[in-house]
Amino acid sequence: MNVNLLIDAIVRQTTVLIAQLATAAGARAPLSHTANQVFVDLVRELKEQGLGNKVIADMFGLTLRTYHNKMARLSESSTERGRSLWEALLSHVEKNGPIGRNELFRRFAADDEAVVRGVLKDLVDNGMLFRTGRGDLTTYQAASAADAARGEDDGARVATFAWIAIYRYGPVSRSELAEHVPAGADDLDLALSRLVREGRVTSERRGERIVYSSAECVIPFGAPEGWEAAVFDHFQAMVTAICTKLRLGKTHAVPSDWVGGSTYSFEVWDGHPLHDEAVGFLRATRERAMDLRRRIEASSTPPAPAEETKRVIAYVGQNVVGPEIEGEDE
């Protein structure tokens, strides 16, 4: 098994997806933070697999000292718990800039000053901050303050992301949810309040913490805030299935598998007797899945204890490549 070949291919396809999302509908989403976030998340997952810092540094081709310096810049801020120092500094400058360097040092006094300097340099080098002046007169300002304005529907979008994550991983605490939902602390709190208020999510106290749960998560067709969350849900379901299969030590498929995925290609043309059935495969599968869900919900079978309940997650996607599809936008 050529793992490096597979990783390179997946990374390539993922970057294509990110590029498409970043430019969807004429948008130009900022990507300066993406590489740093990928590094931190990948290190965390490698540690979950039992690897030590020296091995991880070798895997990235870094010296141990360079690796530790980079992790220090990107890890959780001692001043603002639950956020990386990189994220906390950027957010603070966006809200309060222009702001002086010494004022930033005082605000983030709980973090190592050398690390704070390094993060500020990274933010400037990546084009996220502007720097003016020198020495004690240095000031910083967000480079894209105008782009930072948020649309009125952003709250609904974050809430939908959070709803999906709570349904998939619940019951979860707020801190656990923050690991799955890419939103600021204030946005996440507003999303949770909204979800509980609207009855989509329930909360309960378990010991010293509050956990959130959701019995169902259905994004209606045509929901204006739903497409990003739907893409996230589809991608997450696919990745989770692959990771589960790898964790079980299975690198091949058998007909009796409960976990996995299959890809089928059909070559048809106008006038082919099975043309409509092939291009309508997604619609037919959706209808079958919605009918199954309705029948399960209508079943009078008494619910089983939570620890005995199986959640079956099926992901279905379809693409059609041909003259009509390629010419639609011309």
DRENDO-1510 file (C-alpha; in Angstrom, 1 decimal, always signed):
<recs>
REC; n; res; u; v; w
REC; 1; MET; +0.0; +0.0; +0.0 .
REC; 2; ASN; +1.5; +3.3; -1.1 .
REC; 3; VAL; +0.3; +5.6; +1.6 .
REC; 4; ASN; +2.3; +8.7; +0.4 .
REC; 5; LEU; +0.7; +8.4; -3.1 .
REC; 6; LEU; -2.8; +8.2; -1.5 .
REC; 7; ILE; -2.1; +11.2; +0.8 .
REC; 8; ASP; -0.8; +13.3; -2.1 .
REC; 9; ALA; -3.8; +12.5; -4.2 .
REC; 10; ILE; -6.3; +13.3; -1.3 .
REC; 11; VAL; -4.5; +16.6; -0.5 .
REC; 12; ARG; -4.6; +17.6; -4.2 .
REC; 13; GLN; -8.3; +16.9; -4.4 .
REC; 14; THR; -8.9; +18.7; -1.1 .
REC; 15; THR; -7.1; +21.8; -2.3 .
REC; 16; VAL; -9.2; +21.8; -5.4 .
REC; 17; LEU; -12.3; +21.8; -3.2 .
REC; 18; ILE; -11.0; +24.6; -1.0 .
REC; 19; ALA; -10.2; +26.7; -4.0 .
REC; 20; GLN; -13.7; +26.2; -5.4 .
REC; 21; LEU; -15.3; +27.1; -2.1 .
REC; 22; ALA; -13.0; +30.2; -1.7 .
REC; 23; THR; -14.1; +31.6; -5.0 .
REC; 24; ALA; -17.7; +30.4; -5.0 .
REC; 25; ALA; -20.2; +33.0; -6.4 .
REC; 26; GLY; -17.4; +35.5; -7.1 .
REC; 27; ALA; -16.1; +35.5; -3.5 .
REC; 28; ARG; -12.4; +35.8; -2.6 .
REC; 29; ALA; -12.3; +34.2; +0.9 .
REC; 30; PRO; -9.0; +34.9; +2.8 .
REC; 31; LEU; -6.9; +31.8; +3.1 .
REC; 32; SER; -3.9; +33.1; +5.1 .
REC; 33; HIS; -4.9; +31.1; +8.2 .
REC; 34; THR; -5.6; +27.9; +6.4 .
REC; 35; ALA; -2.0; +26.4; +6.3 .
REC; 36; ASN; -1.5; +27.2; +10.0 .
REC; 37; GLN; -4.8; +25.6; +11.0 .
REC; 38; VAL; -4.0; +22.5; +9.0 .
REC; 39; PHE; -0.7; +22.2; +10.7 .
REC; 40; VAL; -2.1; +22.5; +14.2 .
REC; 41; ASP; -5.0; +20.1; +13.5 .
REC; 42; LEU; -2.7; +17.5; +11.9 .
REC; 43; VAL; -0.3; +17.6; +14.8 .
REC; 44; ARG; -3.2; +17.1; +17.2 .
REC; 45; GLU; -4.5; +14.1; +15.3 .
REC; 46; LEU; -1.0; +12.6; +15.0 .
REC; 47; LYS; -0.6; +12.9; +18.8 .
REC; 48; GLU; -4.0; +11.1; +19.1 .
REC; 49; GLN; -2.4; +8.2; +17.2 .
REC; 50; GLY; +0.3; +8.0; +19.9 .
REC; 51; LEU; +3.2; +9.7; +18.1 .
REC; 52; GLY; +5.7; +11.8; +20.0 .
REC; 53; ASN; +6.9; +15.3; +19.1 .
REC; 54; LYS; +10.3; +14.1; +17.7 .
REC; 55; VAL; +8.6; +11.7; +15.3 .
REC; 56; ILE; +6.0; +14.3; +14.2 .
REC; 57; ALA; +8.8; +16.9; +13.6 .
REC; 58; ASP; +10.6; +14.4; +11.5 .
REC; 59; MET; +7.4; +13.7; +9.5 .
REC; 60; PHE; +7.1; +17.4; +8.7 .
REC; 61; GLY; +10.9; +17.7; +7.9 .
REC; 62; LEU; +11.4; +20.1; +10.8 .
REC; 63; THR; +14.1; +20.3; +13.5 .
REC; 64; LEU; +12.6; +19.7; +16.9 .
REC; 65; ARG; +13.4; +23.3; +17.9 .
REC; 66; THR; +11.7; +24.7; +14.8 .
REC; 67; TYR; +8.7; +22.4; +15.4 .
REC; 68; HIS; +8.3; +23.6; +19.1 .
REC; 69; ASN; +8.7; +27.3; +18.1 .
REC; 70; LYS; +6.0; +26.9; +15.4 .
REC; 71; MET; +3.6; +25.0; +17.8 .
REC; 72; ALA; +4.2; +27.7; +20.5 .
REC; 73; ARG; +3.1; +30.4; +18.0 .
REC; 74; LEU; +0.0; +28.5; +16.9 .
REC; 75; SER; -1.1; +26.8; +20.1 .
REC; 76; GLU; -3.8; +28.0; +22.6 .
REC; 77; SER; -3.2; +31.4; +24.0 .
REC; 78; SER; -2.6; +31.6; +27.8 .
REC; 79; THR; -4.5; +34.9; +27.8 .
REC; 80; GLU; -7.6; +33.8; +25.9 .
REC; 81; ARG; -8.3; +30.1; +26.6 .
REC; 82; GLY; -9.9; +28.1; +23.9 .
REC; 83; ARG; -8.3; +30.1; +21.0 .
REC; 84; SER; -4.9; +29.9; +19.4 .
REC; 85; LEU; -2.6; +32.9; +20.0 .
REC; 86; TRP; -2.6; +33.5; +16.3 .
REC; 87; GLU; -6.4; +33.7; +16.3 .
REC; 88; ALA; -6.7; +35.7; +19.5 .
REC; 89; LEU; -4.2; +38.4; +18.3 .
REC; 90; LEU; -5.8; +38.8; +14.9 .
REC; 91; SER; -9.3; +39.1; +16.5 .
REC; 92; HIS; -8.1; +41.6; +19.0 .
REC; 93; VAL; -6.5; +43.8; +16.4 .
REC; 94; GLU; -9.5; +43.6; +14.1 .
REC; 95; LYS; -11.7; +44.8; +16.9 .
REC; 96; ASN; -9.4; +47.5; +18.4 .
REC; 97; GLY; -7.0; +48.5; +15.7 .
REC; 98; PRO; -5.0; +50.5; +15.0 .
REC; 99; ILE; -3.3; +49.4; +18.2 .
REC; 100; GLY; +0.2; +49.9; +19.5 .
REC; 101; ARG; +2.7; +47.0; +20.0 .
REC; 102; ASN; +3.2; +47.7; +23.7 .
REC; 103; GLU; -0.5; +47.7; +24.3 .
REC; 104; LEU; -0.7; +44.3; +22.7 .
REC; 105; PHE; +2.1; +43.1; +24.9 .
REC; 106; ARG; +0.2; +44.3; +28.0 .
REC; 107; ARG; -3.0; +42.7; +26.7 .
REC; 108; PHE; -1.3; +39.3; +26.1 .
REC; 109; ALA; +1.0; +39.5; +29.1 .
REC; 110; ALA; +0.2; +35.9; +30.0 .
REC; 111; ASP; +1.8; +34.7; +26.8 .
REC; 112; ASP; +5.5; +34.7; +26.1 .
REC; 113; GLU; +6.5; +38.0; +24.6 .
REC; 114; ALA; +8.9; +36.4; +22.1 .
REC; 115; VAL; +6.1; +34.2; +20.9 .
REC; 116; VAL; +3.7; +37.2; +20.6 .
REC; 117; ARG; +6.3; +39.0; +18.5 .
REC; 118; GLY; +6.6; +35.9; +16.3 .
REC; 119; VAL; +2.9; +35.7; +15.8 .
REC; 120; LEU; +2.6; +39.4; +14.9 .
REC; 121; LYS; +5.4; +38.9; +12.3 .
REC; 122; ASP; +3.5; +35.9; +10.9 .
REC; 123; LEU; +0.3; +37.9; +10.6 .
REC; 124; VAL; +2.1; +40.8; +8.9 .
REC; 125; ASP; +4.0; +38.4; +6.5 .
REC; 126; ASN; +0.7; +36.6; +5.6 .
REC; 127; GLY; -1.0; +39.9; +4.8 .
REC; 128; MET; -3.5; +39.7; +7.7 .
REC; 129; LEU; -2.2; +42.8; +9.5 .
REC; 130; PHE; -0.6; +46.1; +8.4 .
REC; 131; ARG; +2.3; +47.4; +10.5 .
REC; 132; THR; +3.4; +51.1; +10.7 .
REC; 133; GLY; +6.1; +52.8; +12.7 .
REC; 134; ARG; +9.1; +51.4; +14.4 .
REC; 135; GLY; +10.2; +50.3; +17.9 .
REC; 136; ASP; +7.8; +51.4; +20.6 .
REC; 137; LEU; +5.8; +53.4; +18.1 .
REC; 138; THR; +4.9; +50.3; +16.0 .
REC; 139; THR; +1.1; +50.0; +15.5 .
REC; 140; TYR; -1.0; +47.3; +13.9 .
REC; 141; GLN; -4.2; +47.3; +12.0 .
REC; 142; ALA; -6.3; +44.6; +10.3 .
REC; 143; ALA; -5.5; +44.5; +6.6 .
REC; 144; SER; -9.0; +43.5; +5.6 .
REC; 145; ALA; -11.3; +45.4; +8.0 .
REC; 146; ALA; -13.8; +46.0; +5.2 .
REC; 147; ASP; -13.9; +42.3; +4.3 .
REC; 148; ALA; -14.4; +41.4; +8.0 .
REC; 149; ALA; -18.0; +42.8; +8.0 .
REC; 150; ARG; -20.3; +39.8; +8.4 .
REC; 151; GLY; -23.5; +39.2; +6.5 .
REC; 152; GLU; -26.8; +39.2; +8.4 .
REC; 153; ASP; -27.2; +35.5; +7.8 .
REC; 154; ASP; -23.9; +34.4; +9.3 .
REC; 155; GLY; -25.5; +33.6; +12.6 .
REC; 156; ALA; -27.8; +31.2; +10.9 .
REC; 157; ARG; -24.9; +29.6; +9.1 .
REC; 158; VAL; -22.9; +29.1; +12.3 .
REC; 159; ALA; -26.0; +27.7; +14.0 .
REC; 160; THR; -26.5; +25.2; +11.2 .
REC; 161; PHE; -22.9; +24.1; +11.4 .
REC; 162; ALA; -23.2; +23.7; +15.2 .
REC; 163; TRP; -26.5; +21.8; +14.8 .
REC; 164; ILE; -24.9; +19.2; +12.5 .
REC; 165; ALA; -21.9; +18.7; +14.8 .
REC; 166; ILE; -24.2; +18.3; +17.9 .
REC; 167; TYR; -26.3; +15.7; +16.0 .
REC; 168; ARG; -23.2; +13.8; +14.8 .
REC; 169; TYR; -21.1; +13.9; +18.1 .
REC; 170; GLY; -23.7; +14.7; +20.8 .
REC; 171; PRO; -24.1; +14.8; +23.6 .
REC; 172; VAL; -21.2; +17.3; +23.6 .
REC; 173; SER; -20.0; +20.1; +25.8 .
REC; 174; ARG; -19.3; +23.6; +24.5 .
REC; 175; SER; -15.6; +23.0; +24.5 .
REC; 176; GLU; -15.9; +19.7; +22.6 .
REC; 177; LEU; -18.2; +21.4; +20.1 .
REC; 178; ALA; -15.6; +24.1; +19.5 .
REC; 179; GLU; -13.3; +21.4; +18.1 .
REC; 180; HIS; -15.7; +20.7; +15.3 .
REC; 181; VAL; -17.2; +24.1; +14.5 .
REC; 182; PRO; -14.9; +26.8; +12.9 .
REC; 183; ALA; -16.3; +29.8; +14.7 .
REC; 184; GLY; -15.3; +32.4; +17.3 .
REC; 185; ALA; -16.3; +32.0; +20.9 .
REC; 186; ASP; -19.0; +34.7; +20.8 .
REC; 187; ASP; -20.5; +33.3; +17.6 .
REC; 188; LEU; -20.6; +29.8; +19.0 .
REC; 189; ASP; -22.4; +31.0; +22.2 .
REC; 190; LEU; -25.0; +32.8; +20.1 .
REC; 191; ALA; -25.5; +29.7; +17.9 .
REC; 192; LEU; -26.0; +27.5; +20.9 .
REC; 193; SER; -28.5; +30.0; +22.4 .
REC; 194; ARG; -30.4; +30.1; +19.1 .
REC; 195; LEU; -30.5; +26.4; +18.7 .
REC; 196; VAL; -31.8; +25.8; +22.2 .
REC; 197; ARG; -34.3; +28.6; +21.9 .
REC; 198; GLU; -35.7; +27.2; +18.6 .
REC; 199; GLY; -35.9; +23.7; +20.0 .
REC; 200; ARG; -33.5; +22.1; +17.6 .
REC; 201; VAL; -31.0; +21.3; +20.4 .
REC; 202; THR; -31.5; +20.4; +24.0 .
REC; 203; SER; -29.1; +21.1; +26.9 .
REC; 204; GLU; -28.7; +19.3; +30.2 .
REC; 205; ARG; -26.3; +19.4; +33.1 .
REC; 206; ARG; -24.1; +16.4; +33.7 .
REC; 207; GLY; -21.9; +16.8; +36.7 .
REC; 208; GLU; -19.8; +19.9; +36.3 .
REC; 209; ARG; -20.6; +20.5; +32.7 .
REC; 210; ILE; -23.5; +21.3; +30.3 .
REC; 211; VAL; -23.9; +19.1; +27.3 .
REC; 212; TYR; -25.9; +19.6; +24.1 .
REC; 213; SER; -27.9; +16.9; +22.1 .
REC; 214; SER; -30.1; +16.8; +19.1 .
REC; 215; ALA; -32.5; +14.0; +18.1 .
REC; 216; GLU; -32.5; +14.9; +14.5 .
REC; 217; CYS; -30.9; +17.2; +12.0 .
REC; 218; VAL; -32.7; +17.9; +8.7 .
REC; 219; ILE; -31.7; +20.8; +6.4 .
REC; 220; PRO; -34.6; +21.6; +4.1 .
REC; 221; PHE; -34.0; +21.8; +0.3 .
REC; 222; GLY; -33.4; +25.4; -0.7 .
REC; 223; ALA; -32.5; +26.6; +2.8 .
REC; 224; PRO; -30.5; +29.8; +2.2 .
REC; 225; GLU; -28.0; +29.1; +5.0 .
REC; 226; GLY; -27.8; +25.4; +4.3 .
REC; 227; TRP; -25.5; +24.8; +1.5 .
REC; 228; GLU; -22.2; +25.3; +3.4 .
REC; 229; ALA; -23.4; +23.1; +6.2 .
REC; 230; ALA; -24.7; +20.5; +3.8 .
REC; 231; VAL; -21.3; +20.4; +2.0 .
REC; 232; PHE; -19.6; +20.1; +5.4 .
REC; 233; ASP; -22.0; +17.3; +6.5 .
REC; 234; HIS; -21.4; +15.3; +3.3 .
REC; 235; PHE; -17.6; +15.7; +3.4 .
REC; 236; GLN; -17.6; +14.8; +7.1 .
REC; 237; ALA; -19.7; +11.7; +6.6 .
REC; 238; MET; -17.4; +10.5; +3.9 .
REC; 239; VAL; -14.2; +11.1; +5.8 .
REC; 240; THR; -15.6; +9.6; +9.0 .
REC; 241; ALA; -16.6; +6.4; +7.1 .
REC; 242; ILE; -13.1; +6.1; +5.6 .
REC; 243; CYS; -11.4; +6.7; +9.0 .
REC; 244; THR; -13.7; +4.2; +10.8 .
REC; 245; LYS; -12.8; +1.6; +8.2 .
REC; 246; LEU; -9.0; +2.3; +8.6 .
REC; 247; ARG; -9.3; +2.2; +12.3 .
REC; 248; LEU; -11.0; -1.3; +12.1 .
REC; 249; GLY; -7.9; -2.4; +10.0 .
REC; 250; LYS; -9.9; -2.9; +6.8 .
REC; 251; THR; -8.3; -1.9; +3.6 .
REC; 252; HIS; -10.6; -3.8; +1.2 .
REC; 253; ALA; -14.3; -4.1; +0.8 .
REC; 254; VAL; -16.6; -7.1; +1.1 .
REC; 255; PRO; -20.3; -7.4; +0.2 .
REC; 256; SER; -21.4; -7.7; +3.9 .
REC; 257; ASP; -19.7; -4.4; +5.0 .
REC; 258; TRP; -21.7; -2.1; +7.2 .
REC; 259; VAL; -19.0; +0.7; +6.9 .
REC; 260; GLY; -17.5; +1.9; +3.7 .
REC; 261; GLY; -18.3; +3.4; +0.3 .
REC; 262; SER; -18.6; +2.5; -3.3 .
REC; 263; THR; -18.4; +4.5; -6.5 .
REC; 264; TYR; -20.2; +3.5; -9.7 .
REC; 265; SER; -20.0; +5.1; -13.2 .
REC; 266; PHE; -22.7; +4.7; -15.9 .
REC; 267; GLU; -22.1; +5.7; -19.5 .
REC; 268; VAL; -25.4; +6.6; -21.2 .
REC; 269; TRP; -26.6; +9.0; -23.9 .
REC; 270; ASP; -29.7; +10.7; -25.1 .
REC; 271; GLY; -32.0; +8.0; -26.3 .
REC; 272; HIS; -30.4; +5.3; -24.2 .
REC; 273; PRO; -33.2; +3.2; -22.6 .
REC; 274; LEU; -31.7; +3.6; -19.1 .
REC; 275; HIS; -30.7; +7.3; -19.5 .
REC; 276; ASP; -33.3; +8.7; -17.1 .
REC; 277; GLU; -32.7; +6.0; -14.5 .
REC; 278; ALA; -28.9; +6.7; -14.5 .
REC; 279; VAL; -29.1; +10.5; -14.3 .
REC; 280; GLY; -32.0; +10.3; -11.8 .
REC; 281; PHE; -30.0; +7.9; -9.5 .
REC; 282; LEU; -29.4; +10.7; -6.9 .
REC; 283; ARG; -33.1; +11.8; -6.9 .
REC; 284; ALA; -34.3; +8.2; -6.6 .
REC; 285; THR; -31.8; +7.5; -3.7 .
REC; 286; ARG; -32.9; +10.6; -1.9 .
REC; 287; GLU; -36.5; +9.7; -2.2 .
REC; 288; ARG; -35.8; +6.2; -0.9 .
REC; 289; ALA; -33.8; +7.5; +2.1 .
REC; 290; MET; -36.5; +10.1; +3.0 .
REC; 291; ASP; -39.1; +7.3; +2.9 .
REC; 292; LEU; -37.0; +5.1; +5.1 .
REC; 293; ARG; -36.5; +7.9; +7.6 .
REC; 294; ARG; -40.3; +8.5; +7.7 .
REC; 295; ARG; -41.0; +4.8; +8.3 .
REC; 296; ILE; -38.4; +4.6; +11.1 .
REC; 297; GLU; -39.8; +7.7; +12.8 .
REC; 298; ALA; -43.4; +6.3; +12.5 .
REC; 299; SER; -42.4; +2.9; +13.8 .
REC; 300; SER; -44.1; +2.0; +17.1 .
REC; 301; THR; -41.0; +0.0; +18.3 .
REC; 302; PRO; -40.0; +1.2; +21.8 .
REC; 303; PRO; -36.7; +3.1; +21.7 .
REC; 304; ALA; -33.6; +1.2; +22.9 .
REC; 305; PRO; -31.3; +2.6; +25.5 .
REC; 306; ALA; -28.8; +5.2; +24.2 .
REC; 307; GLU; -25.8; +2.9; +24.6 .
REC; 308; GLU; -27.5; +0.2; +22.4 .
REC; 309; THR; -28.6; +2.6; +19.6 .
REC; 310; LYS; -26.8; +2.5; +16.2 .
REC; 311; ARG; -26.7; +5.6; +14.1 .
REC; 312; VAL; -26.5; +4.7; +10.4 .
REC; 313; ILE; -25.0; +7.6; +8.4 .
REC; 314; ALA; -25.2; +7.2; +4.6 .
REC; 315; TYR; -23.7; +9.7; +2.2 .
REC; 316; VAL; -24.7; +9.9; -1.4 .
REC; 317; GLY; -23.2; +12.1; -4.2 .
REC; 318; GLN; -23.5; +12.3; -7.9 .
REC; 319; ASN; -21.8; +14.1; -10.7 .
REC; 320; VAL; -22.8; +14.1; -14.4 .
REC; 321; VAL; -20.1; +15.0; -17.0 .
REC; 322; GLY; -21.1; +15.6; -20.6 .
REC; 323; PRO; -21.9; +18.2; -23.3 .
REC; 324; GLU; -25.1; +19.5; -21.7 .
REC; 325; ILE; -23.6; +19.8; -18.2 .
REC; 326; GLU; -20.4; +21.5; -19.3 .
REC; 327; GLY; -22.3; +24.0; -21.5 .
REC; 328; GLU; -24.9; +25.1; -18.9 .
REC; 329; ASP; -23.0; +28.1; -17.7 .
REC; 330; GLU; -21.9; +29.3; -21.2 .
</recs>
